[in-house]
Each structure stands twice: as C-alpha cells, then as structure tokens.
Amino acid sequence: MSKNYILGVFDDEATLVDAFEKIKAKGVLPVEVYTPYPVHEILEGMGNKTRITHAAFFYGLFAAIGILGFLTYAAVIDWPLRYGGKPFNAFPSFIVVTIVATILSITLLTLFTFSARAKVFPGKKPEIFHPGATDDKFVMVLDKESLGQNAETVQAIIKEHGVVE
C-alpha cells in the first residue's frame, strides 16, 4: 500500500516548530516528525502519550508476586530443609533474588511490549522518508490524502518557513 506524503525538510529546530504550530493551528496533525534530538514542543504537540510505564509497573508487580510465590513454594512447602535452626520461611534470603529477577522480567517484558506496539521485528523493511532524517535534518511527514482541501495551504506554510527540500 503506497501512500502519498508531503515532506517538509528543515535545517533547524526553530523553523520546524513554527511550521508545526501553524499547521496544527489549521487543524492538521503530521503523521510523524523526525528530529535528530527530542524537541519538546513537537512531542507535546503530537499528543502521543505512552502507557508503557503503566505496563512496566504491572509487569514488575506480577513478577515480584510470582517470584516470591515460587520461592516460597520451592523452599518452604515443597522441599523444606531443616538445618542449623533455620526457620521454615527464611524470607530475607528471598529478597535479593526477587529484586534481580523482577528487574530482568520488567526489562524483557517491556522490550517485547515496545517491539510489538512499534511493529519492530527482525527482517522488517524500514520505511525511510528522507536519508537525512534523524541525522542532521528535521523532517515533517504529512499524509496528502488526509489533508484534503488543506493541501495547498499546508504546502504554502511549509514553503514560507524555509523548507530545504
């Protein structure tokens, strides 16, 4: 499925932010904006909020409960070892293992969640809009079909803000 895009390639952050704000004021939101470093005005203007931190919290909560449950079952219920006056449930000995295994679980599950949401997998062909995107150019990608009658206005706004290409 090939789409028609309007690309605005800028040399500096200020002109990109100005063009982005004027385009957004017209009621048009770019498909994506590629920058060499995070531009907070663009990040806030795009309105894409991530919930991956919430997922990581729940992964950690359930991993810690599961790991503590497994350790308790293995060391206390299934195979209790009685030697040297050790209590049945030696909880302090579980803490370090629980912390390390929880961190590992959070890291791996969050990585898999991010990869699934971003549709990143081995062998996927990347969609490169401009060879200088994220190197030294600021690239704004707009979907031509969704612009409708605003296409000429958006192109004029991009051109008046010193688009390079």
N, C-alpha and C positions, 0 to 999 in steps of 0.2 A: 504494500500500500504506500504509494508515494504521495506526499503532500506538498503543497506549495507554501513556501515560507518567505517572509520578508526578514532579511538580516540587516541589523544595524551594527556596524563595527566601529568602535570608538577608540581613541588613543588614550583618553584619561577618564578618571572617575567622575569629575565634575560634570562633563558634558553628558555622560551616560545617565547620571542621576537626574539632571534637568530634563532630558528627553523622556526618561522613565516616568517622572512625575507628571509631565504634560500629557503623555499617552494614557496614563492611568486616570487623569482628570477627564479624559474623553470617554471613559468607561471601558477601556480596552486593557486587558491584562496580558503581558507577554507569556508565551509558552514557557520560556526559560531564559535566564540571563547568566552568561558565563563570565566570570571575572577571575583575574589572577590571585586575588585575595578577597576575603569576605568584605562586602560593602553592606553595612548595617541598614542603610536606607532601603536598599533593594530587598534585603531579607525580610524586613518588616513590611514592605510594600507588597511583596508577593503573597504574603499571608499563609504560607505553608508552615504550619506548626507540626512538629513531630511528636508522636506519642511513644517513641521508642524508650524513653526514660521510664515511663509507666510500665512498659513490658519488662524492662530490666529489673525494676523493683519487684514485680511479681515473680519473675524467674528466680530472683535471689531468695525471696520469702519461701517459695515452694521447694527450692533446692535445699535450703537450710533445714526446713522441717523434714524433708525426705532423708537427708543425710543423717540428721540426728536420730530419726526413727530407725534407719538401717543400722547405725552404730549401736544403738540401744538394743535392738533385736539381736544383733550378732554377738555382742559382748555380755549381755545380761540375761537374755531369755534363752537363746538357742544353745550357747556354749559358755556358761559361766565358769570361770576359772577362779578357784578359791586358793589363794596362797598368800602368806605373809600378812594376814589381817586386812587385805584389800576388800573394800565394800563391793557389793554386787554392782551397784551403779556408780562407777567412778566417772562422774560427769566431767570434771575438769580435764581429764585426758582426752575427751572428745572435742574440745573447743578448737584447738589448732587445726585438726583435720577438717572440722566443719567449715572453718573460715576459708581455708585454702581450696577445698572442693567447691564451696559456694562461689568463690571468685572465678574459678575455672568454669563452672556451669553458667554463670551470668555472661562471661565473655563469649563462650561458644554459642549459647542460645541467642544472644543479642546479635552476634555476627550472622548467624543463619537467618534471623528475622530481618535484618537490614538487607541481606542479599536477596531474600525472597521479595521484599517490598520494592527494592530498586530494580528487580528483574536482572540481577547480575549473576551470571553463571559462566562456567568455563566454556569457551568456544563461541560465546555470543559476539556477533559482529557489532562493533560500536558505531553509533550514529554521530559522525563528526560534521558539524555545521561549518566550521572555519578552522583552518590549520593553526591560526594564532590564538584560538580560544584558550583561555586559562594560562597562556604563556606570557604574552605582553599586551594583548588586546582585550577589550571589553565588548562582548558580543550579546546583542539582544535578539531573540528569536520570536517572531510573531507569526501566527498562523493566518495565511492570506484568506482562507475560506471563512474563518470565523469573524474576520473584520467586516466583511460585507461592504456597506457603503462608506465605512470609515477608512478604507484602504488608502485612498489618495491623501486624506488628512494626516494619517499616520506617517506615510512616506514623506510628506512635507515637513512634519515635525522632526523626523529623523534627519532629513537633509539640512534643515536650518540649524541643527545643533552640531554641525561639523562632523558628520559621519565620514569615515575614511573610505569605506567601501560600500 
